[in-house]
């Protein structure tokens, strides 16, 4: 009896398409499996997978079809030009969060100074803090997370990328006692506990996604606590849900903050709201 023919790139990609995976996911997973880019895959679609690669491909496709993020399968995700290691202990970094990084870089440029100080609260994989440090090398960047597992992922990313971040464990402002900085940024939990979309996010850490008070509890905490840790003229920039901009702006306004503004995400939604210290 002859051996079964080897699974080729083309056939494997067709199998993934039939399983419901979109083209981007198929290409990213195959590229990660073989360590090749999409151009190579197109030219070498008759390349055979080894038995071990075929088995991993089958596993990845089944798990992706079940909703596991691609980053958790490959263990990495590109964010603002940096390739980050990602595990289920941290959120899969979203492209929309790059909006927050871009705004932070704008504020740092406007602040001037030789070495502005920035803190990222709820850093997760370290994506925001590392991107800011990478793009603004003169900044002194710190990052906080209450999860030891998440902070281990972030610290490993910093070491691998050669970016020096002041990593601190604790809840929100607790590790910043006695500190005053120029800029605070955060992508906190902001999804309502009853949000129907949570089912699609079941593979990501719930504590990094969900907040009480219609998703606004942690945003309120940050707006209330930030003034004690900002220098005069300092800013707080927050990511939030696509429909929460007015509510977050109202919280800022009630607390006496100045120059309240928004930034749009890739879909044109007001994804970030920020203001200058009251």
Secondary structure, DSSP 4 states (H G I P E B T S, - for coil): -PPPPPPBHHHHHHHHHHTT--HHHHHHHHHHHHT--HHHHHHTTTPBPPHHHHHHHHHHHHHHHTT--HHHHHSEEEETTEEEE--TTSPPPPGGGHHHHHHHHHHHHHH--SS-EEEEES-TTTHHHHHHHHH-TTSEEEEEES-HHHHHHHHHHHHHHT---EEEESSTTGGGTT--EEEEEE----B-TT-GGGGGGTTS-GGGTB-HHHHTHHHHHHHHHGGGGEEEEEEEEEE--TT-HHHHHHHHHHTT-EEEEEEE-TTS-EEEEEEE--
